[in-house]
Amino acid sequence: MLLEDAFKYYAWIKHKETNDEIAPDNIRNNINLQNEFLAKKDIIEEQFRSGQIEPIPKTYKIGRAHV
């Protein structure tokens, strides 16, 4: 579940950047962003379900690679 939350957090930040709802990375306070994400998690989850926020594609594999 922690990895899934990390992907959602990243997608939420990208959504905010795209919509000019966030300060540039070099001046924003990421602790405030984390607190906002946790405080509004139910609303953010609904934004994912409705398609308002698009999830980040997951490009990882679990297991061993065949050589």
C-alpha positions in Angstrom: 0.0 0.0 0.0 2.9 2.4 0.7 4.2 2.2 -2.9 0.7 2.8 -4.3 0.4 5.9 -2.1 3.7 7.1 -3.4 2.5 6.8 -7.0 -0.7 8.7 -6.1 1.2 11.4 -4.3 3.5 11.9 -7.3 0.5 11.9 -9.7 -1.3 14.4 -7.5 1.7 16.7 -7.5 2.0 16.5 -11.3 -1.7 17.3 -11.5 -1.2 20.4 -9.3 1.8 21.5 -11.4 -0.2 21.1 -14.7 -3.0 23.3 -13.3 -0.6 25.9 -11.8 -1.9 25.1 -8.3 1.6 24.7 -6.8 4.8 26.7 -6.3 7.9 25.7 -8.3 9.8 22.8 -6.9 12.8 25.0 -5.9 10.7 27.2 -3.6 7.8 25.0 -2.4 7.5 23.4 1.1 7.1 19.7 0.6 6.2 19.1 4.2 3.1 21.3 3.6 2.3 19.3 0.5 2.5 16.0 2.4 0.3 17.4 5.1 -2.2 18.6 2.5 -2.2 15.2 0.7 -2.9 13.3 3.9 -5.6 15.8 5.1 -7.4 15.6 1.7 -6.8 12.0 0.9 -10.5 11.1 0.6 -11.0 14.0 -1.9 -7.9 13.1 -3.8 -9.0 9.4 -4.0 -12.3 10.5 -5.5 -10.4 12.7 -8.0 -8.5 9.5 -9.1 -11.8 7.5 -9.4 -13.5 10.2 -11.4 -10.5 10.6 -13.8 -9.8 14.2 -12.8 -6.3 13.0 -11.7 -4.6 10.5 -14.0 -2.5 7.8 -12.3 1.2 7.5 -13.1 1.9 4.3 -15.1 3.8 1.8 -13.0 6.9 0.6 -14.8 8.4 -1.8 -12.3 8.4 -5.6 -12.1 8.7 -7.8 -9.0 10.6 -10.9 -9.5 13.8 -12.1 -11.2 14.8 -11.2 -14.7 15.7 -13.9 -17.1 19.2 -13.6 -18.6 
